[in-house]
Amino acid sequence: MDFERDNPEESPSLGPSDAELDRVAADLDLTSESLSKNGNLLLALTLLNLLILIAVVIRSTRYVEWYTSSSAALLSLLLTVAAILRLAIFERTRRRGDSLEEEISEELQWSLRSSISKEPRRPPISIRLALREYRTASKLPLLPRYVDIPLLAMLNISCGLASLVVTLTVHTTSLY
């Protein structure tokens, strides 16, 4: 068996083509869009959860019907569960985006290193924009990146449990 190629110059390229790189950048764009939407939804869920907690606390200082405050506490618990699920989706999407961003960056660095002997070319603007957009979308609004998920999880769980405790305390003390 002869393993030599007919034309040695036609050896397959080890790196991805520009079309493949554009496809991965488009995938990163979709990931950025998903992260941005999830981040805004998480912020809205958390703020709503805080507002419900404040409403439950204010209502606890007055005599209100038990079912009114208990439905607010139940809503707060449902918002807590929804926020935790969204946090998990956000983190999973962010990890996927981190992988895509790392691969694109490595490919661009490898391409620049291999073109040192030739005339270096700048990466396409669509790829550069996809990388920058991902960097901003992967951060939750108003929070530093590495404490955002645990902080929002603790805040939402605290709001849900506090609403439940205040409601149960008010109901228990109103029975006596």
N, C-alpha and C positions, 0 to 999 in steps of 0.2 A: 504494500500500500504506500502510495506517495502522499505525504502530508503537506507538501509544498503547494503554495497557491500559484495560480497561473500568473497573476500580477501582484507582486508583493506590496505595491503602493495602494492596493485596494483593501488593506487590512481594516477591520471594523474599528470605529472610533470607540474609545473607552468612556468618554463623557457623553452626556445627553446632547441632542441637537437643540437648536434654538427653538424649534416647535415644541419639544418636550419641556424645555425650560419655561416657555410661555404658558404651557398647560399647567405646570406646577404653580406658576405665579397666579394664574387665574383661580386655581384651587385655593391658594393662600388668600386671594381677594374674597372668595366666598366665605372662608373661615373667619376673616376679619369682620365681614358683614354680620355673620352669625354671632360673633363675640360682642360686637357693638350692640346688637339688639338684646342679647341676653344680659349684658351689663346694665343697660337702661331699665330692663324689666326687673332685674334684681334690686336696683336702687328704688324703683317704685314700690315693689313688694315690701321692702324693709321700711320705707317711710310710711307706708300705709299701716304696717304692723305697729310702728311707734305711735302713730296717731290713734289707733284703736286702743293701745295701752293707756294713753293719756285720757281718752274718753272713758275707759273703764274706771280709771282712778278718780276722775272728776265725778262720775256717776256714783261711785261708792261713797262719796261724802254726802250724798242726798239719798233719800229713800226712792228707789226706783223698783220697778217690777223685776222679780228674779229672772224671768225669761228674757228681758231686755239685756241685762248684763251678761247672762249666760250665753246668749246668742252672739254677743260681741266677743266673749272669750273663745267661743267655738270658732268664730271667724278668724280670730287671731291665731289659733292653733292651725287652722287650715292654711292661712297665709305662711305660717312657719314651715309647714311641710312643703308647700309649693316653693318657698324660697330655698329650702335645703336641696330639693330636687333640681332647681335651676342652677344652684351653685355647683352641683355635681356635673351637670351638663356643661356649664361654663368651663370648669376645670378640665374636663375631658376634651372639649374643643380646643382649649388653650394648649394642651399638651400636643395635640395633633398639629396645631399651628406652629408650635415651637419646633417640631420635627421638620416641617416643611421649610420654615425660615432658616433653620440650620443647614439643611441640605442645599437650598438655593445659595446661601452665603458661601458655603464651602465650594460649590461649583463655580461661583464667580471668582473666588480667590484662586482656585486651581487654574481657571481660564486665564486670569491675569498673570499668574506665575509662568504659565507655559507660553504666553505671548510676549515675554520680556525680550526675546531675541527679535521678534517681529515688532511691528508697530502696535503698541497697546491700544485697545479699543475700550471705550466706556460701555458699561452694561446698558441695555435698553431702559428707557425711562419707565416703561410699564413695570418692569421688574423692580427697579429702585422704589417706585411709588408703592408697589405691593408690600415690600419689606417695611417701609416707613409706616404705612397704614396699619400693618399688623402690629407693629410696636405700640402704637397708640391704642388700638382696639383691644389689645391683650391686657390692658390695665383697667380695673374697675374705676368708675368715676369717684373722685375725692379720696382714694385710698392708695397707699403704696402697694406695689405688686406682691410682695411676699407675705404680707399680713392680711391681704384683702379677704381671702376665702375664710380663714379661721375667724377673723373679726366679724364678718357678716353672719357667719353661722352662729357664733355665740350671741350676737345681738338679737337675731331672730328667735333663737331658742329662749333667750332671756325674756323677750317680749311676750312670747306665747305662754311661757310658764308663769310669768308675773300676772298676766291678764287672768289666767285660770286661778291662781292663788288669791288675788284680790276679789274675784267674783265669788269664790267659795267662802272666803272669810266674811264678806258682806252678807252672804246668804246664811251662813252659820250664826253670825251675831244677830241677824234680824229675826231668827227663830226664837230667841230668848227674850 
